[in-house]
Amino acid sequence: MIKIFDTHAHYDDEAFDSDRDELIKSLPEKNVYAAVNIGVNLETSKRADEYTKIYDHMYGTVGYHPSDAQRIKKEDGDVISKLKDIALNNKKIVAIGEIGLDYHYEDTDKLVQKEWFEKQIELAREINLPISVHSRDAAKDTIDIMKAMHCGEIGGVIHCYSYSVESAKDYLNMGYFFGIGGVVTFKNGKKLKEVVEYLPMDRIVIETDSPYLTPDPFRRLRNDSTYLTYVAEEIARLKNISVDQVYETTWNNALKLYGLA
Ligand code: NI
């Protein structure tokens, strides 16, 4: 039996407004038996919480994405305790995330991003949840913070891993999983293909980042968890194993990552 685990999706996105319920309900029919809706701020963390209560096969995370963290205002109050409340009251909240650093945009405020990354790592440690890390154009600062804060003890996943084989070694040493998605199917995805070839299979989980990063040849379409078959097929090709083995291993890895085993 094929079982697919989408470890990172954003079904709260407006791209799903027209057919969200129908689509999420239909996932098990397409072998997607588990999907994690990822929070990027308080609002989407609440949505993630809500979905876990409506759909048996949905899990959720709570957290502030670095870009959203930059927009936190005083009036928002103590957002850390608000995230904590949601997490402590719902066993299907399986991680703190997505948290991290994103230096891609011009308005980047590195200090603010670092501060919120650290606060949320502390929260994860306090309530004993793994972290889902978003890191873009910020390789050095991410690993520096994660080492300084002993993130190996917390565990988690580097979502949409985009760095080199060399950097991957640091995260492997810390016991982290690697979120591999549509990018591995892209013609310009050579760097990630090399990383996948290098990584041990027991550290790979698959993810869509829906509605973004749809695999080739569907790049211009909206992504959803059912497109993970293309990601799994490419991983199987790169690792020279069967697609079924990819499904089975990544399913078990996801259970371990999110403490569901
Ligand atoms: Ni995401």
Boltz pocket constraint, residues with backbone or C-beta under 6 A from the ligand:
constraints:
  - pocket:
      binder: B
      contacts: [[A, 8], [A, 10], [A, 38], [A, 98], [A, 209]]
      max_distance: 6.0
